[in-house]
Amino acid sequence: ASQFGDNTKWGYFPSVAVAWNLSSEEFMQSISSIDLAKLRVSYGSTGNQAIQPYQTRGLLSRSVYNFGDNAVFGYGPSTIGNPNLQWETSRTLNLGLDFSMFRGRFTGSIEYYDVTTSDLLLRRNLPPSIGFTEVTTNVGATRNNGIEGTFSTVNIDNRRGFKWSTDFQFFI
């Protein structure tokens, strides 16, 4: 990404995901009330380059000044570059269980997630006395984790076209 320095233009963001459909296993065949039971786990990283291009370079801007009786153009530094600016990276772990019971009358999923984002991209204010007011840098990290669940029930489903279902969602 052109937004970053020569040594940090490239990012590597691997991921992996695995699922096990328990309901297809032989030991689950005798439990007729369970239609689906699937465990899943995933881990991966993503990169963010959501800044203006060329933030690692000190840029010039055109300015007008007087030279004698004439207005002339000149160029001077307008931004501070940051050659060490790099990708903001989020690493995510997700563990989940998807299920269906009683011929689809009760379905849902429950999952745990943990997201850690590091090298946050931020425009930092600078004291104007140095001639520039801001610079884009990598600062700090954040972490977000919790449990989410979604449950659906089919309360009534008759042959005359009337269907009543209920959905529940929660997060902690």
Contacts in CASP RR format, 6 or more apart in sequence:
PFRMAT RR
TARGET T0000
AUTHOR 0000-0000-0000
METHOD contacts of the structure
MODEL  1
ASQFGDNTKWGYFPSVAVAWNLSSEEFMQSISSIDLAKLRVSYGSTGNQA
IQPYQTRGLLSRSVYNFGDNAVFGYGPSTIGNPNLQWETSRTLNLGLDFS
MFRGRFTGSIEYYDVTTSDLLLRRNLPPSIGFTEVTTNVGATRNNGIEGT
FSTVNIDNRRGFKWSTDFQFFI
1 9 0 8 1.000
1 49 0 8 1.000
1 87 0 8 1.000
2 9 0 8 1.000
2 53 0 8 1.000
2 54 0 8 1.000
3 49 0 8 1.000
3 51 0 8 1.000
3 52 0 8 1.000
3 53 0 8 1.000
3 54 0 8 1.000
3 55 0 8 1.000
3 56 0 8 1.000
3 85 0 8 1.000
4 49 0 8 1.000
4 55 0 8 1.000
4 56 0 8 1.000
4 85 0 8 1.000
4 86 0 8 1.000
4 87 0 8 1.000
5 56 0 8 1.000
5 83 0 8 1.000
5 84 0 8 1.000
5 85 0 8 1.000
5 86 0 8 1.000
6 56 0 8 1.000
6 83 0 8 1.000
7 83 0 8 1.000
8 56 0 8 1.000
8 84 0 8 1.000
8 85 0 8 1.000
8 86 0 8 1.000
8 87 0 8 1.000
11 47 0 8 1.000
11 87 0 8 1.000
13 44 0 8 1.000
13 45 0 8 1.000
13 46 0 8 1.000
13 47 0 8 1.000
13 89 0 8 1.000
14 44 0 8 1.000
14 45 0 8 1.000
15 42 0 8 1.000
15 43 0 8 1.000
15 44 0 8 1.000
15 45 0 8 1.000
16 42 0 8 1.000
16 43 0 8 1.000
16 44 0 8 1.000
17 40 0 8 1.000
17 41 0 8 1.000
17 42 0 8 1.000
17 43 0 8 1.000
18 40 0 8 1.000
18 41 0 8 1.000
18 42 0 8 1.000
19 38 0 8 1.000
19 39 0 8 1.000
19 40 0 8 1.000
19 41 0 8 1.000
20 38 0 8 1.000
20 39 0 8 1.000
20 40 0 8 1.000
21 36 0 8 1.000
21 37 0 8 1.000
21 38 0 8 1.000
22 28 0 8 1.000
22 37 0 8 1.000
22 38 0 8 1.000
22 39 0 8 1.000
23 34 0 8 1.000
23 35 0 8 1.000
23 36 0 8 1.000
23 37 0 8 1.000
23 38 0 8 1.000
28 34 0 8 1.000
28 37 0 8 1.000
33 101 0 8 1.000
33 102 0 8 1.000
34 99 0 8 1.000
34 100 0 8 1.000
34 101 0 8 1.000
35 100 0 8 1.000
35 101 0 8 1.000
35 102 0 8 1.000
35 103 0 8 1.000
35 104 0 8 1.000
36 98 0 8 1.000
36 99 0 8 1.000
36 100 0 8 1.000
36 107 0 8 1.000
37 97 0 8 1.000
37 98 0 8 1.000
37 99 0 8 1.000
38 97 0 8 1.000
38 98 0 8 1.000
38 99 0 8 1.000
39 96 0 8 1.000
39 97 0 8 1.000
40 94 0 8 1.000
40 95 0 8 1.000
40 96 0 8 1.000
40 97 0 8 1.000
40 98 0 8 1.000
41 93 0 8 1.000
41 94 0 8 1.000
41 95 0 8 1.000
41 96 0 8 1.000
42 92 0 8 1.000
42 93 0 8 1.000
42 94 0 8 1.000
43 91 0 8 1.000
43 92 0 8 1.000
43 93 0 8 1.000
43 94 0 8 1.000
44 91 0 8 1.000
44 92 0 8 1.000
44 93 0 8 1.000
45 89 0 8 1.000
45 90 0 8 1.000
45 91 0 8 1.000
45 92 0 8 1.000
46 89 0 8 1.000
46 90 0 8 1.000
46 92 0 8 1.000
47 87 0 8 1.000
47 88 0 8 1.000
47 89 0 8 1.000
47 90 0 8 1.000
48 87 0 8 1.000
48 88 0 8 1.000
48 89 0 8 1.000
48 90 0 8 1.000
48 121 0 8 1.000
49 87 0 8 1.000
49 88 0 8 1.000
49 121 0 8 1.000
50 88 0 8 1.000
50 121 0 8 1.000
51 85 0 8 1.000
51 121 0 8 1.000
51 136 0 8 1.000
55 79 0 8 1.000
55 81 0 8 1.000
55 82 0 8 1.000
55 85 0 8 1.000
55 136 0 8 1.000
56 81 0 8 1.000
56 82 0 8 1.000
56 83 0 8 1.000
56 84 0 8 1.000
56 85 0 8 1.000
57 81 0 8 1.000
58 77 0 8 1.000
58 78 0 8 1.000
58 79 0 8 1.000
58 80 0 8 1.000
58 81 0 8 1.000
59 77 0 8 1.000
59 78 0 8 1.000
59 79 0 8 1.000
59 81 0 8 1.000
60 75 0 8 1.000
60 76 0 8 1.000
60 77 0 8 1.000
60 78 0 8 1.000
61 75 0 8 1.000
61 76 0 8 1.000
61 78 0 8 1.000
62 73 0 8 1.000
62 74 0 8 1.000
62 75 0 8 1.000
63 73 0 8 1.000
63 74 0 8 1.000
63 75 0 8 1.000
63 76 0 8 1.000
64 71 0 8 1.000
64 72 0 8 1.000
64 73 0 8 1.000
64 74 0 8 1.000
65 71 0 8 1.000
65 72 0 8 1.000
65 74 0 8 1.000
66 72 0 8 1.000
77 132 0 8 1.000
79 132 0 8 1.000
79 135 0 8 1.000
80 126 0 8 1.000
80 132 0 8 1.000
80 135 0 8 1.000
81 135 0 8 1.000
81 136 0 8 1.000
82 135 0 8 1.000
82 136 0 8 1.000
82 137 0 8 1.000
84 138 0 8 1.000
85 121 0 8 1.000
85 136 0 8 1.000
85 137 0 8 1.000
85 138 0 8 1.000
86 119 0 8 1.000
86 138 0 8 1.000
87 119 0 8 1.000
88 117 0 8 1.000
88 118 0 8 1.000
88 119 0 8 1.000
88 120 0 8 1.000
88 121 0 8 1.000
88 138 0 8 1.000
89 117 0 8 1.000
89 118 0 8 1.000
89 119 0 8 1.000
90 115 0 8 1.000
90 116 0 8 1.000
90 117 0 8 1.000
91 115 0 8 1.000
91 116 0 8 1.000
91 117 0 8 1.000
91 118 0 8 1.000
92 113 0 8 1.000
92 114 0 8 1.000
92 115 0 8 1.000
93 112 0 8 1.000
93 113 0 8 1.000
93 114 0 8 1.000
93 115 0 8 1.000
94 111 0 8 1.000
94 112 0 8 1.000
94 113 0 8 1.000
94 114 0 8 1.000
95 111 0 8 1.000
95 112 0 8 1.000
95 113 0 8 1.000
96 109 0 8 1.000
96 110 0 8 1.000
96 111 0 8 1.000
96 112 0 8 1.000
97 109 0 8 1.000
97 110 0 8 1.000
97 111 0 8 1.000
98 108 0 8 1.000
98 109 0 8 1.000
99 107 0 8 1.000
99 108 0 8 1.000
99 109 0 8 1.000
100 106 0 8 1.000
100 107 0 8 1.000
100 108 0 8 1.000
101 107 0 8 1.000
104 154 0 8 1.000
105 153 0 8 1.000
105 154 0 8 1.000
106 151 0 8 1.000
106 152 0 8 1.000
106 153 0 8 1.000
106 154 0 8 1.000
107 151 0 8 1.000
107 152 0 8 1.000
108 149 0 8 1.000
108 150 0 8 1.000
108 151 0 8 1.000
108 152 0 8 1.000
109 149 0 8 1.000
109 150 0 8 1.000
110 147 0 8 1.000
110 148 0 8 1.000
110 149 0 8 1.000
110 150 0 8 1.000
111 147 0 8 1.000
111 148 0 8 1.000
111 149 0 8 1.000
112 145 0 8 1.000
112 146 0 8 1.000
112 147 0 8 1.000
113 144 0 8 1.000
113 145 0 8 1.000
113 146 0 8 1.000
113 147 0 8 1.000
113 148 0 8 1.000
114 143 0 8 1.000
114 144 0 8 1.000
114 145 0 8 1.000
114 146 0 8 1.000
115 143 0 8 1.000
115 144 0 8 1.000
115 145 0 8 1.000
116 141 0 8 1.000
116 142 0 8 1.000
116 143 0 8 1.000
117 141 0 8 1.000
117 142 0 8 1.000
117 143 0 8 1.000
117 144 0 8 1.000
118 140 0 8 1.000
118 141 0 8 1.000
119 138 0 8 1.000
119 139 0 8 1.000
119 140 0 8 1.000
119 141 0 8 1.000
120 138 0 8 1.000
120 139 0 8 1.000
120 140 0 8 1.000
120 141 0 8 1.000
120 142 0 8 1.000
121 136 0 8 1.000
121 137 0 8 1.000
121 138 0 8 1.000
122 136 0 8 1.000
122 137 0 8 1.000
122 138 0 8 1.000
122 139 0 8 1.000
123 134 0 8 1.000
123 135 0 8 1.000
123 136 0 8 1.000
124 134 0 8 1.000
124 135 0 8 1.000
124 136 0 8 1.000
124 137 0 8 1.000
124 139 0 8 1.000
125 133 0 8 1.000
125 134 0 8 1.000
126 132 0 8 1.000
126 133 0 8 1.000
126 134 0 8 1.000
126 135 0 8 1.000
146 171 0 8 1.000
146 172 0 8 1.000
147 171 0 8 1.000
147 172 0 8 1.000
148 169 0 8 1.000
148 170 0 8 1.000
148 171 0 8 1.000
148 172 0 8 1.000
149 169 0 8 1.000
149 170 0 8 1.000
149 171 0 8 1.000
150 167 0 8 1.000
150 168 0 8 1.000
150 169 0 8 1.000
151 167 0 8 1.000
151 168 0 8 1.000
151 169 0 8 1.000
152 165 0 8 1.000
152 166 0 8 1.000
152 167 0 8 1.000
152 168 0 8 1.000
153 165 0 8 1.000
153 166 0 8 1.000
154 163 0 8 1.000
154 164 0 8 1.000
154 165 0 8 1.000
155 164 0 8 1.000
155 165 0 8 1.000
155 166 0 8 1.000
156 162 0 8 1.000
156 163 0 8 1.000
156 164 0 8 1.000
157 163 0 8 1.000
157 164 0 8 1.000
157 165 0 8 1.000
END
